[in-house]
Amino acid sequence: MGNGGQRGPGSGRDRRERILLGILLFTGVAAMVGGALLTIQPNGSLLQAKLSALSGTPFRDWRLPGILLATLVGGGGVGVFAWLSARGRGRGN
């Protein structure tokens, strides 16, 4: 980063912001995929997740944790990514 990560006129997002947005998108998509796999196969076999890991929790299988992972973590991450991306385009930078 020759300019210390600062934005120049008309340059849009700096490199650090793009990297962080990429991590946010990757995390959100990975959570959606993982949650979907847990929901499709609630015994956890698609992700090699053991049902014994749920002992002492209110969950009998991985279905509800998968739904929560996909919607809250995955959907939240992808939603925030989309919001920040749209917000960045309209800033006039």
C-alpha positions in Angstrom: 0.0 0.0 0.0 2.0 2.9 -1.3 -0.5 5.5 0.0 -1.0 3.9 3.4 -4.4 2.6 2.4 -5.8 6.1 1.9 -8.2 6.8 -0.9 -7.3 9.1 -3.7 -9.8 11.1 -5.6 -12.2 8.9 -7.5 -10.5 5.7 -6.4 -13.6 4.2 -4.5 -12.9 1.8 -1.7 -9.3 1.3 -0.5 -7.6 -2.1 -0.5 -8.3 -2.7 3.2 -12.0 -2.1 2.8 -12.2 -4.4 -0.2 -10.4 -7.1 1.7 -12.7 -6.8 4.7 -15.8 -6.8 2.4 -14.4 -10.0 0.8 -14.0 -11.7 4.1 -17.5 -10.6 5.1 -19.0 -12.0 1.9 -16.9 -15.3 2.2 -18.0 -15.8 5.8 -21.7 -15.1 5.0 -21.7 -17.5 2.0 -19.8 -20.2 3.9 -22.3 -19.9 6.8 -25.2 -20.2 4.4 -23.8 -23.3 2.7 -22.9 -24.9 6.1 -26.3 -24.1 7.5 -28.0 -25.5 4.4 -26.0 -28.7 4.6 -26.9 -29.1 8.3 -30.6 -28.5 7.5 -30.6 -31.0 4.6 -28.9 -33.7 6.6 -29.7 -33.0 10.3 -27.6 -35.9 11.5 -24.6 -33.8 10.6 -23.1 -36.4 8.3 -22.5 -34.0 5.3 -20.2 -31.9 7.5 -19.0 -34.8 9.8 -20.6 -33.0 12.7 -21.4 -35.4 15.5 -24.7 -35.5 17.2 -22.9 -36.0 20.5 -21.7 -32.4 20.2 -25.3 -31.4 20.9 -25.6 -33.3 24.2 -26.5 -30.9 27.0 -28.1 -28.4 24.5 -31.8 -28.0 23.7 -31.2 -29.4 20.2 -32.0 -33.0 19.2 -30.3 -32.7 15.8 -28.5 -30.2 13.6 -31.6 -28.9 11.8 -32.4 -25.8 13.9 -28.7 -24.9 14.4 -28.3 -25.1 10.7 -31.3 -22.9 10.0 -30.0 -20.3 12.5 -26.5 -20.5 11.1 -27.7 -20.0 7.5 -30.2 -17.2 8.3 -28.6 -15.2 11.1 -24.9 -15.6 10.3 -25.1 -16.2 6.6 -28.0 -14.0 5.7 -26.8 -11.3 8.0 -23.3 -11.3 6.6 -24.4 -11.3 3.0 -27.1 -8.7 3.8 -24.5 -6.4 5.4 -22.1 -6.9 2.5 -24.9 -5.9 0.0 -25.8 -2.9 2.1 -22.2 -1.7 2.5 -21.6 -2.3 -1.2 -24.6 -0.2 -2.3 -23.8 2.5 0.3 -20.2 2.7 -1.0 -21.3 3.2 -4.6 -23.6 6.1 -3.7 -21.1 8.1 -1.6 -19.8 10.0 -4.6 -16.2 9.1 -4.0 
